[in-house]
């Protein structure tokens, strides 16, 4: 009986923790135009970026040197900028920023990507 009640307690705690987590929203990234022609044998490596509440998470498929710039979309003001040395994951806490539309600019794998995202109040 104790094992059964512990099992149900574990099950309830997992359900509560799953509902407490905010869903992640994918930021659609667009690669900036370059003059280089891709090699027919090159492997396509692209970062993925998500906004979850007031944080932005960026994942790279392999370790890379990267630069992250976040700008206010209305004013063009840079609100966050950082260089990262050989990383696969970056999480940026933007809780100090007001709600609104922002632009994410990423440099990784020798290319620039950009996308827009929105911060909403909880």
Secondary structure, 3 states (H helix, E strand, C coil): CHHHHHHHHHHHHHHHHHHHCCCCEEECCEECCCCCCCCCCCCCCCCEEEEECCEEEEEEEEEEEEEEEEEECCCCCEEEEEEEEEEEEEEEECCCCCCEEEEEEEEECCEEEEEEEEECCC
